[in-house]
């Protein structure tokens, strides 16, 4: 079973992920208000869902003027013969009403990465031909 924890605090949209001894961050680009060297692929997948959930909740609460101070999301992935299961537990910090908490739970299920992972996914794979794009050349040794 793979497990990660995602946390968003007071810095807008900056999410810190932890899995085992690894720590890494996710953020939104500056135009959207955002400002371990080698985690495993499943951890990166889960961190995407954790970041998306946390950011979506903070954005929604901010738009509504709700006192959501911080969000903690813990995700686990279990792979079985018949498929995969992701469990997500969300802790909301702040003086929120029961109605606000229930609405935020609904909003969590509407985050874009949740939608992506909940629908059928088709992955087309091909070999690229031609020149390497400039943005990839900078990353190559």
Phi and psi restraints in degrees (value plus and minus 20) as a CYANA .aco file:
   2 UNK   PHI    -119.4   -79.4
   2 UNK   PSI     119.9   159.9
   3 UNK   PHI    -160.3  -120.3
   3 UNK   PSI     113.4   153.4
   4 UNK   PHI    -154.2  -114.2
   4 UNK   PSI     141.5   181.5
   5 UNK   PHI    -146.4  -106.4
   5 UNK   PSI     114.1   154.1
   6 UNK   PHI    -137.8   -97.8
   6 UNK   PSI     120.1   160.1
   7 UNK   PHI    -156.7  -116.7
   7 UNK   PSI     113.0   153.0
   8 UNK   PHI    -140.2  -100.2
   8 UNK   PSI     110.9   150.9
   9 UNK   PHI    -131.8   -91.8
   9 UNK   PSI    -155.8  -115.8
  10 UNK   PHI    -106.5   -66.5
  10 UNK   PSI     -37.1     2.9
  11 UNK   PHI     -95.5   -55.5
  11 UNK   PSI     102.2   142.2
  12 UNK   PHI     -74.4   -34.4
  12 UNK   PSI      99.3   139.3
  13 UNK   PHI      46.9    86.9
  13 UNK   PSI     -13.9    26.1
  14 UNK   PHI    -106.2   -66.2
  14 UNK   PSI      96.5   136.5
  15 UNK   PHI    -132.7   -92.7
  15 UNK   PSI     112.2   152.2
  16 UNK   PHI    -125.6   -85.6
  16 UNK   PSI     109.7   149.7
  17 UNK   PHI    -129.5   -89.5
  17 UNK   PSI     125.2   165.2
  18 UNK   PHI    -156.4  -116.4
  18 UNK   PSI     116.4   156.4
  19 UNK   PHI    -168.7  -128.7
  19 UNK   PSI      96.5   136.5
  20 UNK   PHI      38.0    78.0
  20 UNK   PSI    -145.2  -105.2
  21 UNK   PHI    -114.1   -74.1
  21 UNK   PSI     -17.0    23.0
  22 UNK   PHI    -114.9   -74.9
  22 UNK   PSI     121.9   161.9
  23 UNK   PHI    -154.9  -114.9
  23 UNK   PSI     112.3   152.3
  24 UNK   PHI    -168.7  -128.7
  24 UNK   PSI     149.4   189.4
  25 UNK   PHI    -146.3  -106.3
  25 UNK   PSI     138.4   178.4
  26 UNK   PHI    -151.3  -111.3
  26 UNK   PSI     133.4   173.4
  27 UNK   PHI    -175.3  -135.3
  27 UNK   PSI     146.6   186.6
  28 UNK   PHI    -112.4   -72.4
  28 UNK   PSI     134.2   174.2
  29 UNK   PHI     -84.6   -44.6
  29 UNK   PSI     142.0   182.0
  30 UNK   PHI     -77.6   -37.6
  30 UNK   PSI     -57.2   -17.2
  31 UNK   PHI     -90.1   -50.1
  31 UNK   PSI     -28.8    11.2
  32 UNK   PHI    -129.7   -89.7
  32 UNK   PSI     -13.1    26.9
  33 UNK   PHI      81.5   121.5
  33 UNK   PSI     -14.7    25.3
  34 UNK   PHI    -108.7   -68.7
  34 UNK   PSI     145.5   185.5
  37 UNK   PHI     -37.4     2.6
  37 UNK   PSI     -48.1    -8.1
  38 UNK   PHI    -168.7  -128.7
  38 UNK   PSI      50.5    90.5
  39 UNK   PHI     -89.5   -49.5
  39 UNK   PSI     134.7   174.7
  40 UNK   PHI     -89.0   -49.0
  40 UNK   PSI     133.2   173.2
  41 UNK   PHI     -75.5   -35.5
  41 UNK   PSI     -62.2   -22.2
  42 UNK   PHI     -84.5   -44.5
  42 UNK   PSI     -55.7   -15.7
  43 UNK   PHI     -85.9   -45.9
  43 UNK   PSI     -59.3   -19.3
  44 UNK   PHI     -84.1   -44.1
  44 UNK   PSI     -60.1   -20.1
  45 UNK   PHI     -80.6   -40.6
  45 UNK   PSI     -68.9   -28.9
  46 UNK   PHI     -84.6   -44.6
  46 UNK   PSI     -57.1   -17.1
  47 UNK   PHI     -84.9   -44.9
  47 UNK   PSI     -51.8   -11.8
  48 UNK   PHI     -82.0   -42.0
  48 UNK   PSI     -64.3   -24.3
  49 UNK   PHI     -86.9   -46.9
  49 UNK   PSI     -60.8   -20.8
  50 UNK   PHI     -83.4   -43.4
  50 UNK   PSI     -63.7   -23.7
  51 UNK   PHI     -85.5   -45.5
  51 UNK   PSI     -65.6   -25.6
  52 UNK   PHI     -82.6   -42.6
  52 UNK   PSI     -64.2   -24.2
  53 UNK   PHI     -80.4   -40.4
  53 UNK   PSI     -70.4   -30.4
  54 UNK   PHI     -81.4   -41.4
  54 UNK   PSI     -68.0   -28.0
  55 UNK   PHI     -85.6   -45.6
  55 UNK   PSI     -63.9   -23.9
  56 UNK   PHI     -79.5   -39.5
  56 UNK   PSI     -63.6   -23.6
  57 UNK   PHI     -85.2   -45.2
  57 UNK   PSI     -63.0   -23.0
  58 UNK   PHI     -85.0   -45.0
  58 UNK   PSI     -62.3   -22.3
  59 UNK   PHI     -82.6   -42.6
  59 UNK   PSI     -65.9   -25.9
  60 UNK   PHI     -83.0   -43.0
  60 UNK   PSI     -68.6   -28.6
  61 UNK   PHI     -81.8   -41.8
  61 UNK   PSI     -60.0   -20.0
  62 UNK   PHI     -83.1   -43.1
  62 UNK   PSI     -63.4   -23.4
  63 UNK   PHI     -82.1   -42.1
  63 UNK   PSI     -55.3   -15.3
  64 UNK   PHI    -104.4   -64.4
  64 UNK   PSI     -31.0     9.0
  65 UNK   PHI      53.3    93.3
  65 UNK   PSI       6.3    46.3
  66 UNK   PHI    -105.6   -65.6
  66 UNK   PSI     127.4   167.4
  67 UNK   PHI    -102.8   -62.8
  67 UNK   PSI      36.1    76.1
  68 UNK   PHI    -104.5   -64.5
  68 UNK   PSI      86.9   126.9
  69 UNK   PHI    -101.3   -61.3
  69 UNK   PSI     -69.2   -29.2
  70 UNK   PHI    -167.4  -127.4
  70 UNK   PSI     140.6   180.6
  71 UNK   PHI    -153.9  -113.9
  71 UNK   PSI     113.7   153.7
  72 UNK   PHI    -137.7   -97.7
  72 UNK   PSI     110.9   150.9
  73 UNK   PHI    -144.8  -104.8
  73 UNK   PSI     106.7   146.7
  74 UNK   PHI    -135.0   -95.0
  74 UNK   PSI     107.7   147.7
  75 UNK   PHI    -142.2  -102.2
  75 UNK   PSI     120.7   160.7
  76 UNK   PHI    -149.0  -109.0
  76 UNK   PSI     126.1   166.1
  77 UNK   PHI    -142.7  -102.7
  77 UNK   PSI     107.8   147.8
  78 UNK   PHI    -142.5  -102.5
  78 UNK   PSI     105.4   145.4
  79 UNK   PHI    -122.4   -82.4
  79 UNK   PSI     109.9   149.9
  80 UNK   PHI    -148.2  -108.2
  80 UNK   PSI     154.8   194.8
  81 UNK   PHI     -80.9   -40.9
  81 UNK   PSI     -54.5   -14.5
  82 UNK   PHI    -111.4   -71.4
  82 UNK   PSI     -27.2    12.8
  83 UNK   PHI     135.5   175.5
  83 UNK   PSI    -177.5  -137.5
  84 UNK   PHI    -147.5  -107.5
  84 UNK   PSI     131.2   171.2
  85 UNK   PHI    -155.8  -115.8
  85 UNK   PSI     108.3   148.3
  86 UNK   PHI    -129.6   -89.6
  86 UNK   PSI     106.2   146.2
  87 UNK   PHI    -128.2   -88.2
  87 UNK   PSI     114.4   154.4
  88 UNK   PHI    -145.1  -105.1
  88 UNK   PSI     104.4   144.4
  89 UNK   PHI    -135.5   -95.5
  89 UNK   PSI     110.8   150.8
  90 UNK   PHI    -138.1   -98.1
  90 UNK   PSI     111.4   151.4
  91 UNK   PHI    -134.0   -94.0
  91 UNK   PSI     101.8   141.8
  92 UNK   PHI    -122.0   -82.0
  92 UNK   PSI     105.7   145.7
  93 UNK   PHI    -125.6   -85.6
  93 UNK   PSI     109.2   149.2
  94 UNK   PHI     122.1   162.1
  94 UNK   PSI     145.4   185.4
  95 UNK   PHI    -103.0   -63.0
  95 UNK   PSI      53.8    93.8
  96 UNK   PHI    -121.9   -81.9
  96 UNK   PSI     126.5   166.5
  97 UNK   PHI     -97.1   -57.1
  97 UNK   PSI     145.6   185.6
  98 UNK   PHI     -80.7   -40.7
  98 UNK   PSI     -58.0   -18.0
  99 UNK   PHI     -84.6   -44.6
  99 UNK   PSI     -62.2   -22.2
 100 UNK   PHI     -83.7   -43.7
 100 UNK   PSI     -62.4   -22.4
 101 UNK   PHI     -81.9   -41.9
 101 UNK   PSI     -62.6   -22.6
 102 UNK   PHI     -86.5   -46.5
 102 UNK   PSI     -58.9   -18.9
 103 UNK   PHI     -85.6   -45.6
 103 UNK   PSI     -60.7   -20.7
 104 UNK   PHI     -84.9   -44.9
 104 UNK   PSI     -53.8   -13.8
 105 UNK   PHI     -82.7   -42.7
 105 UNK   PSI     -61.4   -21.4
 106 UNK   PHI     -84.2   -44.2
 106 UNK   PSI     -62.6   -22.6
 107 UNK   PHI     -82.7   -42.7
 107 UNK   PSI     -57.3   -17.3
 108 UNK   PHI     -77.4   -37.4
 108 UNK   PSI     -58.4   -18.4
 109 UNK   PHI     -94.2   -54.2
 109 UNK   PSI     -27.7    12.3
 110 UNK   PHI    -122.4   -82.4
 110 UNK   PSI     -17.3    22.7
 111 UNK   PHI     -85.1   -45.1
 111 UNK   PSI     126.7   166.7
 112 UNK   PHI     -77.0   -37.0
 112 UNK   PSI     -58.8   -18.8
 113 UNK   PHI     -90.5   -50.5
 113 UNK   PSI     -57.0   -17.0
 114 UNK   PHI     -79.3   -39.3
 114 UNK   PSI     -66.4   -26.4
 115 UNK   PHI     -79.8   -39.8
 115 UNK   PSI     -64.2   -24.2
 116 UNK   PHI     -79.2   -39.2
 116 UNK   PSI     -66.4   -26.4
 117 UNK   PHI     -95.5   -55.5
 117 UNK   PSI     -39.5     0.5
 118 UNK   PHI    -108.1   -68.1
 118 UNK   PSI     -32.5     7.5
 119 UNK   PHI    -125.2   -85.2
 119 UNK   PSI     140.8   180.8
 120 UNK   PHI     -78.2   -38.2
 120 UNK   PSI     120.3   160.3
 121 UNK   PHI    -140.7  -100.7
 121 UNK   PSI     109.9   149.9
 122 UNK   PHI    -131.4   -91.4
 122 UNK   PSI     109.5   149.5
 123 UNK   PHI    -136.9   -96.9
 123 UNK   PSI      94.4   134.4
 124 UNK   PHI    -114.1   -74.1
 124 UNK   PSI     113.1   153.1
 125 UNK   PHI    -145.2  -105.2
 125 UNK   PSI     113.0   153.0
 126 UNK   PHI    -167.9  -127.9
 126 UNK   PSI     144.7   184.7
 127 UNK   PHI    -110.6   -70.6
 127 UNK   PSI     113.0   153.0
 128 UNK   PHI     -96.3   -56.3
 128 UNK   PSI     125.2   165.2
 129 UNK   PHI    -143.8  -103.8
 129 UNK   PSI     140.8   180.8
 130 UNK   PHI      71.2   111.2
 130 UNK   PSI    -182.3  -142.3
 131 UNK   PHI     -91.2   -51.2
 131 UNK   PSI     129.7   169.7
 132 UNK   PHI     -98.3   -58.3
 132 UNK   PSI     109.1   149.1
 133 UNK   PHI     -78.0   -38.0
 133 UNK   PSI     126.2   166.2
 134 UNK   PHI     -73.9   -33.9
 134 UNK   PSI     -57.5   -17.5
 135 UNK   PHI     -87.2   -47.2
 135 UNK   PSI     -43.4    -3.4
 136 UNK   PHI    -106.1   -66.1
 136 UNK   PSI     -49.8    -9.8
 137 UNK   PHI     -80.9   -40.9
 137 UNK   PSI     -56.4   -16.4
 138 UNK   PHI     -83.8   -43.8
 138 UNK   PSI     -48.6    -8.6
 139 UNK   PHI    -108.9   -68.9
 139 UNK   PSI     -33.2     6.8
 140 UNK   PHI    -104.2   -64.2
 140 UNK   PSI     125.5   165.5
